[in-house]
Amino acid sequence: MSILSYLHVVLTTRLAELRRDGERGDSPVPTAVIIAGLVAVAIAVTALALTKADNWMTGIPNHPGTAPGAGEGAGG
């Protein structure tokens, strides 16, 4: 038996096995959709936490602002 005949038989047999096996796992599309949804939720939660923290910081009396040295007196 030549090597080409052997490879042909092996390939044909393997393809037949793959066609018979109906359960081959989940498609990657639902997994990608779930990951994209989780990323969107994570971005929303992060934005909400950032907004809440910023509002809380600006509510502190004598808040110096975001610029360095904004709350200090002039002339040093």
TAQUI-V370989 format. One record per residue. N is the residue number from 1. SS is DSSP state (~ for helix, > for strand, _ for the rest). OMEGA is omega in whole degrees, 0 to 359 (NA if undefined). Layout:
N|SS|OMEGA + N|SS|OMEGA
This chain:
1|_|180 + 2|_|181 + 3|~|179 + 4|~|177 + 5|~|179 + 6|~|180 + 7|~|178 + 8|~|180 + 9|~|180 + 10|~|181 + 11|~|179 + 12|~|179 + 13|~|181 + 14|~|178 + 15|~|177 + 16|~|177 + 17|~|180 + 18|~|179 + 19|~|180 + 20|~|184 + 21|_|183 + 22|_|183 + 23|_|183 + 24|_|177 + 25|_|183 + 26|_|177 + 27|_|180 + 28|~|183 + 29|~|178 + 30|~|178 + 31|~|178 + 32|~|179 + 33|~|179 + 34|~|180 + 35|~|179 + 36|~|177 + 37|~|178 + 38|~|177 + 39|~|179 + 40|~|178 + 41|~|179 + 42|~|178 + 43|~|180 + 44|~|179 + 45|~|179 + 46|~|178 + 47|~|178 + 48|~|179 + 49|~|178 + 50|~|178 + 51|~|179 + 52|~|181 + 53|~|179 + 54|~|177 + 55|~|180 + 56|~|180 + 57|~|180 + 58|~|178 + 59|_|180 + 60|_|178 + 61|_|182 + 62|_|178 + 63|_|185 + 64|_|182 + 65|_|184 + 66|_|181 + 67|_|177 + 68|_|178 + 69|_|183 + 70|_|182 + 71|_|183 + 72|_|180 + 73|_|181 + 74|_|173 + 75|_|173 + 76|_|NA
